[in-house]
Amino acid sequence: MRKSAVLLPVLSAALTAVVVISVLAPQAPAPSESQSTSVKVDGVVSAANIESVAYTQAVAAAQTRKPKVTVIGTGGTISGVATSRSSFQDYRSGQIAIADMVGQLQPEIGQVADVSTVQFGNKGSGGYTIAEFHALTLAVQKALKTSDGVVVTTGTDTMEEFAYWLDLTVRDQKPVVLTGAMRPWAAVTPDGPQVIGADGPANLYNAIVLAASQTTYCFGTVLMLGDEFHAARDVTKTSSYRMDTFQTREFGVLGWIDGPNIKVGRAPARVQKCDSKKSWLTPFDVEKVKPEALPRVEVVTSYQQAGGEAITAFADAGVKGIVTAGTGSGGLSSAQTAARTAAAAKGVVFVSTTRVGSGSVYGGSTTQPIIAGDDLLPQKARLLLLLSLAFAPTDVAKVRQWVTTLGNPEWDTAP
C-alpha cells in the first residue's frame, strides 16, 4: 500500500497482543475504575507489531513513570471568550492564557502527566507569519529537551499548516500533538462559565493523554480533535463550523482516543525509520537558517479562463516558488500555462497540485523547474517547497527529490 497508510499484513504477520500503557505515576494513589488513566494501545498498529526497538522502548517507558508534557499555547478558538454560554460563533479568540486552561483540567490531568506551559502567543492561527513558524519550531524543540512530549494549541483555520510545518522541521522523535477547538472555552470573561458544548477542554485533555502515552512516538506531528488523531501531512479542515471538521480523505485517521483507551489503526510511513534517527529526521534544521532567509512561496489557483497575471506578478515580485492548485489532475488555463513557462525560464520553481482536495498529480517537467506534487494539498506543498528552496536555493534536482520523497512518503513493503 502506498503513501502513509498501511494495513496489518505489511507491518506484522501476526497481531495478538494488546499493549497497556500506564501513564500514572507509580507513587500516585490508584484512581477509581472510572478515573483510570491506563492507556490501552490496540488495533492494527501497536507496540507489539511496529518493528522498532526505539518505539517499543518509548512506549514501555511510559508505564514506569509519570511523563512530562509541555503545552505551548498560540491562541485560537480554544482560548476564546464568547458573548454568552450559547454563542458558538460570536466570540473573541486568544483571550485565555494556556496556564489557566491547563489549570482547569486539574486535578485529573495531574494523574496523567506533569504538565508545564509556555505562552508562545495568543491570536488566531491565520495571523502567524512564517518567521513565527520558525520560532515555534525552536520553542517546541527547546521543550522536548526536558519533556516527553509537547502539545501545541492553535486556531483551527490553519492548524493543518502549523502541524505540517512542525512535522517537517521538529528534529525530535518524541510526540508532538496539535489541538484546538471549534467552540470557545468560556463565556463573557476568561474565567467565566464554560460555553455549552465547549470542545476545548476535552480536546486539550486528550491531547495531553496522547502525548504522555508515547503512542505517536516517531509518528512525527499529529493533529488531535474530536477524539481522533491524524497525520499532519494528510489531514485537512473540511467544514467551517462542524465539530468533526478535520478529516484525512482517502487514508482515514491514524487512531482514536476512547476514554482511557488509545486505538491506533495505521501509522505514517516515517515510523519505519524510527530506529535510525538520522534517516528519520528531515534535512530541514531551521536552527541553521535565519527566518529572514526563508523565501517567499505563493499559491495560485486555476479556474475557468483563469488569467496568468497573478503568476507573472509573483515572479516579478521576486517570489522564488509557486504552487499551482490546478483543476482535475493539476490542469491550468492556457494563460496560466504560458505565464508559468515564462516564470520558470526566469528560475521560479513550480509544484503542481490539484484544487479538488484529494488525488494525485503526476508528471511535472524534466526540462523546466516544474515538479509534480502528487497528492500533497496546495497549502502543504507550499510549506515543503518553501523549506526545500531555503535549504537548496539553486539545486532544483534536490528540491525535486525532496518533494517526491519527503513530500510523498511510501511504505517499504519489501520482505
ZIFENKA-V904403 format. One record per residue. N is the residue number from 1. RES is the residue in one letter. NEAR is the number of other ideal C-beta (glycine too) atoms within 12 Angstrom. Layout:
n=(N/N)
res=(RES/RES)
near=(NEAR/NEAR)
This chain:
n=(1/2/3/4/5/6/7/8/9/10/11/12/13/14/15/16/17/18/19/20/21/22/23/24/25/26/27/28/29/30/31/32/33/34/35/36/37/38/39/40/41/42/43/44/45/46/47/48/49/50/51/52/53/54/55/56/57/58/59/60/61/62/63/64/65/66/67/68/69/70/71/72/73/74/75/76/77/78/79/80/81/82/83/84/85/86/87/88/89/90/91/92/93/94/95/96/97/98/99/100/101/102/103/104/105/106/107/108/109/110/111/112/113/114/115/116/117/118/119/120/121/122/123/124/125/126/127/128/129/130/131/132/133/134/135/136/137/138/139/140/141/142/143/144/145/146/147/148/149/150/151/152/153/154/155/156/157/158/159/160/161/162/163/164/165/166/167/168/169/170/171/172/173/174/175/176/177/178/179/180/181/182/183/184/185/186/187/188/189/190/191/192/193/194/195/196/197/198/199/200/201/202/203/204/205/206/207/208/209/210/211/212/213/214/215/216/217/218/219/220/221/222/223/224/225/226/227/228/229/230/231/232/233/234/235/236/237/238/239/240/241/242/243/244/245/246/247/248/249/250/251/252/253/254/255/256/257/258/259/260/261/262/263/264/265/266/267/268/269/270/271/272/273/274/275/276/277/278/279/280/281/282/283/284/285/286/287/288/289/290/291/292/293/294/295/296/297/298/299/300/301/302/303/304/305/306/307/308/309/310/311/312/313/314/315/316/317/318/319/320/321/322/323/324/325/326/327/328/329/330/331/332/333/334/335/336/337/338/339/340/341/342/343/344/345/346/347/348/349/350/351/352/353/354/355/356/357/358/359/360/361/362/363/364/365/366/367/368/369/370/371/372/373/374/375/376/377/378/379/380/381/382/383/384/385/386/387/388/389/390/391/392/393/394/395/396/397/398/399/400/401/402/403/404/405/406/407/408/409/410/411/412/413/414/415)
res=(M/R/K/S/A/V/L/L/P/V/L/S/A/A/L/T/A/V/V/V/I/S/V/L/A/P/Q/A/P/A/P/S/E/S/Q/S/T/S/V/K/V/D/G/V/V/S/A/A/N/I/E/S/V/A/Y/T/Q/A/V/A/A/A/Q/T/R/K/P/K/V/T/V/I/G/T/G/G/T/I/S/G/V/A/T/S/R/S/S/F/Q/D/Y/R/S/G/Q/I/A/I/A/D/M/V/G/Q/L/Q/P/E/I/G/Q/V/A/D/V/S/T/V/Q/F/G/N/K/G/S/G/G/Y/T/I/A/E/F/H/A/L/T/L/A/V/Q/K/A/L/K/T/S/D/G/V/V/V/T/T/G/T/D/T/M/E/E/F/A/Y/W/L/D/L/T/V/R/D/Q/K/P/V/V/L/T/G/A/M/R/P/W/A/A/V/T/P/D/G/P/Q/V/I/G/A/D/G/P/A/N/L/Y/N/A/I/V/L/A/A/S/Q/T/T/Y/C/F/G/T/V/L/M/L/G/D/E/F/H/A/A/R/D/V/T/K/T/S/S/Y/R/M/D/T/F/Q/T/R/E/F/G/V/L/G/W/I/D/G/P/N/I/K/V/G/R/A/P/A/R/V/Q/K/C/D/S/K/K/S/W/L/T/P/F/D/V/E/K/V/K/P/E/A/L/P/R/V/E/V/V/T/S/Y/Q/Q/A/G/G/E/A/I/T/A/F/A/D/A/G/V/K/G/I/V/T/A/G/T/G/S/G/G/L/S/S/A/Q/T/A/A/R/T/A/A/A/A/K/G/V/V/F/V/S/T/T/R/V/G/S/G/S/V/Y/G/G/S/T/T/Q/P/I/I/A/G/D/D/L/L/P/Q/K/A/R/L/L/L/L/L/S/L/A/F/A/P/T/D/V/A/K/V/R/Q/W/V/T/T/L/G/N/P/E/W/D/T/A/P)
near=(20/19/31/38/32/33/21/23/15/27/32/22/12/10/23/12/18/20/32/26/40/33/44/33/23/13/10/19/13/15/20/11/10/9/19/22/38/28/41/32/45/29/31/27/42/38/42/29/32/41/23/32/17/26/40/28/20/35/43/23/25/43/28/19/21/28/42/30/42/41/46/46/43/45/43/45/47/51/47/42/36/34/20/20/22/19/24/27/18/19/36/26/38/34/31/41/28/40/23/28/45/38/22/29/31/21/16/27/35/26/32/44/42/28/40/28/33/31/25/35/30/33/27/27/38/24/20/29/20/30/20/26/40/33/27/39/41/29/31/41/28/22/34/31/16/18/34/40/47/46/56/52/53/52/38/46/28/33/44/41/40/49/52/44/44/45/47/42/42/44/29/33/34/43/50/49/57/52/51/49/45/37/39/45/49/36/29/23/20/28/17/24/20/29/32/17/20/36/34/46/32/31/42/46/40/40/56/49/47/52/50/49/51/47/50/53/46/41/49/44/51/55/49/50/47/31/27/33/47/47/45/44/43/42/43/34/34/22/15/13/15/17/27/19/27/39/27/36/22/23/29/26/36/43/38/27/38/21/20/31/28/47/29/47/28/38/48/42/36/41/43/29/29/33/22/16/20/12/21/30/23/35/26/33/20/33/17/18/27/14/22/12/19/33/32/26/36/32/33/40/27/36/19/13/12/26/21/26/18/28/37/24/19/31/30/15/18/17/29/35/44/49/47/47/36/35/24/19/24/37/25/38/24/16/22/34/28/19/31/40/24/24/36/30/18/23/22/39/48/52/51/45/46/31/29/23/23/25/22/25/38/18/20/28/22/12/10/23/36/36/42/29/47/36/36/43/41/36/36/40/47/42/46/46/48/45/42/42/38/37/28/27/23/16/17/30/16/23/39/32/19/34/43/27/24/41/43/33/38/23/26/19/16/7/6)
